[in-house]
Amino acid sequence: MTPRDVSGDDSRWSDLDRPPLNAAALRRGLVREGGLWSGIEVVPGTGSTNSDLVARAAEGKTAEGTVLVAEEQTAGRGRLDRQWTAPPRSGLFFSVLLNPADVPVSRWGWLPLLTGVAVATGLSRSAGVDTALKWPNDLLVTVGGEERKAGGILAERAGAAGVVVGVGINVTLREDELPVPGAGSLALAGAVSTDRDPLLRAVLRSLEEWYDRWRAAAGDPTVSGLQETYAAGCATLGRSVRAELPGDRSLVGEAVAVDGDGRLVIATKEGVQEPVGAGDIVHLRPA
C-alpha cells in the first residue's frame, strides 16, 4: 500500500464510531518552533510504522521528531516479533524518530521505559483510565477486576544516531474484537474519552516533556526522576514472576527493583538477586 496523508475531511463520516484522525489539527497542536515534534504524517494503512520510519531514517532524510501514524497496521510488531493487529481506526498506532546524541548510548535502553511512563501519564490525563506498566513496557488496564494488556512499545535502532520508538494502544476495541485472551482496551476499561485526536496529543506532549527532562539530565534516570516514576507505576514490582530468558532459560522469583540500567531485578528463593535486561515476563498468581 502506498501511504497517503489523511486530512480531517477524508471519509470523515464513514464510521461514526471510529472517525479518522485529523492530521492538520494534530500538526497545528503539536508542531512548533523549538519543540520536539517536527512533522506528523497520518496514513490510512501500512505494514508497520516502525519499519517504515526505520527505513526512512536509514536514508538520512528524516528529521528528529518525525511522527508517523497509521490508521491501520497490517504487520505491526511487538516485542519478540509478536504480531499486533486491530481493526482500522480502533487504536493509536504510531512511531517517532528520536536522536538522543547528547545522551550516552549506554543509557538509550531507558527510552522504551521512558515512553511507557509518558504514555501512561498522557492516557491517565486524557482518558481518565488508571494505567500500569508491565516491565519492560506493556500498558495494563483493569477490565472487570482483571489486568489486561491494552498497549505495547517497541524501540529499534535507526542508523548510528537514531532510535525509532513505536507505540500501539487499543482504544475502542470491543470484547469480540480482541486479538487474544488477556487483551483489553481503553473503552473496556471505562475511559471517559475515546476520541483519538486528544488522546494522541496528550501522549505526544507527555513524551516530549519526559524526553526533554531525560536529555537535560544526560540520560541519568535518577536525576531526571525517570527511574523513580517508572518504579511507582510498574505493576511488575512486588510480584512473583517468571522470566523467560534467551537460551531457553527461565527464572522464577520476586521482582524487587528496576536498576539504574533499566533492568528488572528478580530475587530468587535461593537468595540471589539477578538483573534481567531482556526476556518475557509472566506475572504469577499468588499461591
N, C-alpha and C positions, 0 to 999 in steps of 0.2 A: 504494500500500500504506500502510495506517495503521500506524505504528510502535507496538510494544508492548514493554514491558520483559521481558527474558528472565531467568528465575531459574535457579539451578543445577540444578533438577529438571525443567525443561521439556524433554521428549523426550530426556532425558539419554543414553539408551542406543539412540537411533535410528541412530546412526552411531558404532560403537565406535572407528573410526579418527579421527573428527573430532567429538568431543563438543563441546557448546556451552560458551561462556564462562559463568562463574559470576559474575553481576553483583553479587550480595550480597557474595560473598567479595572481589571487587575493591574494592568500596566500603569494606569493613572494613579492607583492607590499605593503601588509598591516601588516603582522605578523612579528614583530621584537622584539628583546630583549629590555625590558624596556618600550615597548609600551603597549597600552591598549588591542589591539586585540590579543588574544591568540590562536585562531583557527577559521577557516572558512570552513564550510561544505555547499555544494550545492547539493540539492536533486531534482530529477525530479518532484516530486509532494508529497503533504501531505495534511492533512485536514487543519491544522493551525500551522504555525511555532511557534506562541506564546504558544499554548497548548503543543506542543512537548517540547519546551525549559523549560517551567514551570515544566513539569513532570520530565525532566532530572535534573533540579536544585533541585527538592524535593528529589531526590536520593542522592544528595551530591557529584555527580561525574563530575560536570561540572564547569569549571573554569570561573572566571570573564573574560569578553572579548570574550566569545564564540559567534560566529555569525552563525546563521542557515538561509540559503537562500533556497527558493523553486522556481522552475521554474513555478509551478502552485499550487494554493491553492484551494481545493475543499470545504473548510468550513472556509474560512478566516472570521474573525470577526472585526467589527469596534466598535466604541462606542455604548452603549445602545444595544449591541448584534446584531447590523445590520450585514447582510451578505456582504461579499466582494468577488466578483467573477470576473475573467478576463480570456481571452484565454491564453494558455501556452506561456511563453516567451514574453508576451506582456508588462510586467512591472517588477518592483522590489518589491519582497515580502520577507521580512526578519525580523528576531528578534535578539536582542542582550541581553546578560545577564550582568547586572551591579550590583556591590556590594559596594554601597557608605557608607561603615561602618564608615568612619570618618566624615560623614555629619549627623547632627541631623535628625531624622526621620520626624520631623515637616517640614523639607524643601524638602523632597523627592517628594512632589507634583509638584515641578518645573521640574522634569525630562521629562515629556511629552512636556512641553513648550520648554525646552532646546533642545529636539530632533527636535521640529519644526523649531527652529532657525537654527540648524545645517543642517537640510535637505534643507531648503530654501536657505541657504548660499551655500551649496555644489552644488545644482542644478543651481543656478544662475551662478556660476563659470564655470560649466562643460557643461551645456545645453544652456546657453545664454538666458534663459527664465526668464522674470520678474515674481516673485512669491510673494504671500502674504499669511498671516496666518489668518484663521478664528478661533477665540477662541472657544474651548480650543486647537484645533490642527488639523484643516483641512488645506490642502495645496491648495491654489487657483491659477489658471492661467487664463489668458484672451484669449478667443476664439471669434473672430468676435465682439469684443467690449463688450462681456458678461463675467462676472465672472463665472468660473466653478470649481468644485472640481476635482483635479487630484490626490489627495493623502490623507492619513489619518494616525493617530498614535494612538496606544493603549498601555498603560502601565499597568502591572499587578504585584502584589507582588509575589515573588517566595521564599517561605520559610521565615525564620525570618530575613534574612540579604540581600536578593536579590530582584531585580526588573527586569522583562523582558519587554523590550520595542519593540513593533512590528511596522513596517512601511510598508505601501503599497503605491506604486506610479504607476500610469498609464503612460506608456512610449509611446508605439506605437499604442495604441487603435485608431481605425478608428471610424468615426461617427456612422456607422452601427453596431459597436460592443459595444457601450457604454451601461452599465447596466441600467442606469436610466437617465431621463431628468436632465440636470444640471451637468452631469459628463463631464470631459474633460481629456485631456492627454497632455504630453509634445509635442508630434508630432503635435497635432491640434493647439497648442499654438505657433508653429513655431520654435521649438527647433533647434539649429544649429547642434546638435548631438543627436542621439537616440541610440548610442552604449552603451549598459547597463554596460559593464565592467568598462569603465572610469567613468560613472555616479555613480556606486556603490562605486568605490574607492574614489571619491570626497566627497560623502555623509559620508562615514565612517571616512575619515580623518577629516572632519569638525566636526563630532560628537565627535571624540577623543579630538580635540582641545577645544571644548566648555566644555566637561565633565571634562577635566583636569583643566581648568580655574575655573569652578564651585567648584570642590573639593578643589582646593588650597585656595579658599575663604570660606571653610567650609560651602558651600551651600548658602552663602549670595548672594541674587540676585542683590543687589546694587553694592557691591564690585566687583563682577565678571563681571558686565556690562550686565548681562543677562536680567534684568528687563527692562532696557532702550532699548536694542536691540530688545527684543520681542515687546515692545510697538511701536517701529519705523516701524516694519514690519507687524503689526497687522491691517488687513483690517476692523476689527470689531469696533475699537475705532473711535469715532466721528460719528457713525452711529446710526440710530434709529433701535432698536432691540426688539424682543420678546423672552423672556427666558421661555422655557417650563421646569418647575421645578418639582422635586419629589413631590408626593402627588397631582398630577393633578392641580398644581397651575401655573399660568403664571404671568410674569412681563414684562411690556412694558415701554420703556424709551430710553434714550441715553446712549450708552456705553462710559464712560468718562475716565476710567483708568483700569490698571491691578495692583492690590495692591501687597504688599510685600509677600503675601501668594499665589500669582498667581491667585487670584480670579478676575473675571470681575466685575467692579463696574458700576452699572446702576443707572442713575439719572432719577427718575420718574417725571411726571408733577406736583406731589404734593410736589416736592422739597426734596424728600428723596433720599439719596444715599445708595443703597443696594448692598453689595457684593454677588456675585453668585459663589459658588465653584463647583457646579455640575448642569448640565442641558443641554438642547438642545437650541442652539441659532439660531434664524432666523433673517437674515438681512432684514429689511423692506424697501420698496421703498419709496422715498420721496413723501409726499402727493401732 
